[in-house]
Amino acid sequence: MKQMYVYIMASAPNGTLYIGVTGNLSKRVWEHRNHVVEGFTDKYHVGRLVYYEVWQDERGAIAREKQLKHWKRDWKIKLIQNQNPDWNDLYPDICR
């Protein structure tokens, strides 16, 4: 099985949020940060990885992404703050 990631990126603490799913987190975040693909994260300058989950099941990861996208904004913020209260950019940590 392929390892999957559900992730949340932000423009700044409490800023614009983006939720995605990928099989290669470091590559995908790099693409967002370097504006490789035009879209939401490029348009709204969303480049800070603030939260992610590791999944062993692709279907479960996709279902979780859809679930999070339907959550209220304050629920998403609480989820981030429970794991990353200072809204640190986690990208350097996953690149090690």
N, C-alpha and C positions, 0 to 999 in steps of 0.2 A: 504494500500500500504506500501511496505517496503522502508525505507529510504536507499538511496544508496550514495556512495561517489566515486568521481573520484579524484585520488591523484597523486602527483608527488613526487618522492623521488630522492635524489641526494647523490653522494659520498662525495661531498664538494661543496662550492660555485663555480658555473660555471663548476662543474665536470660532471661525468657520470649521466645521467638522466634515470629514470624508471617511466613509467606511468601505472597505474592500476585502477581497479574498484572493489569495494567490498561493502558488506552490513554491515560489522563490521570493521570500520577503525582502531580502537585501537588494535583489535586482529590481523588484517592483518599486520599492521606496526610492531607490536611486533614480529610476525613470520619472517618478513624480517630482523629485527634487530638481532634476535637470531638465524638466519640461520637454521630455522626449516625445510625449503624446499630448496633443492638444485636448483639452477637456476641462472638467470641473476644477481639478487641483491646479491646473495651469492658470485658469481664469481667476480663481480666488486666492492664489498664492498660498496654497496649502502644502507645506513641506516638512512639517514636524511630526515624526512618528511618536505618538503619545501612549499607545496601547496596542497590545496584540495578544492573541491566543493561539496556541499550537493545537492542531487537530490531526488525528491519524486517519480520519475518514472524510473523503471529499464531500460526500452528501451532507454529512453533519456540519462541515464548515460552511457550505453554501446555505444551509438552513439557518445557521447561526447568524451569518451576514444579513440575511433577509430579516431575521428577528430583530437584530440591532437597528437596522434601517427603519423599522416601524416603531421603535421606542421613542418616547418623548425626549426632547433635548435634555431636560434636567436628569433623566435616568442615565443618559449617555455620559453626562458630565460626572455624575456620582460614580459610575463605573470606572472612568479614567482616574478620578481623584482617589479612589480606594487603592489603586495599584501604583499610581504615579501622582502624588499630591502636589508636586512642584511643576508638573507638566514638562518634565525634562524631555529632551529629544532622545529617544531610545535608539536611533539609527547608529550612532557610533558603537553602542554595545553589541548590536547584532552583526557588525562588520568585523568583529575580532576573530 
